[in-house]
Amino acid sequence: MHLNRIVLSTCLVVFALVVQICVLARLQLPGAVPDLLLLVVLGLALVYGHTGGALIGFGAGLLADFAPPADHAAGRYALVLCVIGYLAGLAKPETGQLRSATGPMLVVVAAAIGATLLYAGVGILVGDDAARQVGLGKLLFTAALYDLLLAPFTVPLIMGLARRSENDPMADSAGGGGESPSRWISTAGGVSTGRIGRMSRFRRPGRAPRIGSQRGGLLARTGKNRTARIKGVKRL
């Protein structure tokens, strides 16, 4: 990996881990805790690819395994994030530009469910049956829900930072090809467009029509995106 990738990934992983331990883990939300560290790995994997995603996932997971208050076997979460980062990197678009936010949102849901199942499965192998006591179904639902709500505010920003650190021209393109938070939030709802105006051409005798003097034209009016407030705070 390049030096700028290592520096950016390290800063984002450390910041996400601190926020997750000090803030998200202390919230009293039912079920699972919002996994900000997982979202960081997903955002970087969608830009860097499967190799970078696997390396970042392993490093982030290993850091989380040793961060207090760790109550599981060392290497357990490193394995989970390594696999998830690799698989998410395979979803990186070939052109490097996302056409819509639907694909990445599906990646987030699949990663949240897959990470929970893989973490619980590895736990069963090492004798940790905490997932059975809490309820695996409830953990899967809440993990997918919390990460899906948090993703529009984090993943597009992470992907934008990753592109800018590499001086990628895609980062300066209009809208970022679906990487703006407004597009992620308004994925379910379409953007309303205005009606097409009438084309009227008038020629005066003795004067040749000038290019650009035509009145009317196509008028596209985009409606305002309405983002509903999300009540409550996510917890891991």
Secondary structure, DSSP 8 states (H G I E B T S, - for coil): --HHHHHHHHHHHHHHHHHHHHTGGGS--SSS---HHHHHHHHHHHHHHHHHHHHHHHHHHHHHHHSSS--S-TTHHHHHHHHHHHHHHTT--TTS--S-SHHHHHHHHHHHHHHHHHHHHHHHHTT--HHHHH-HHHHHHHHHHHHHHHHHHHHHHHHHHHHHHTT-GGGGSGGGGTTSHHHHHTSSS---------EE----TT----TT--EE---------------S----
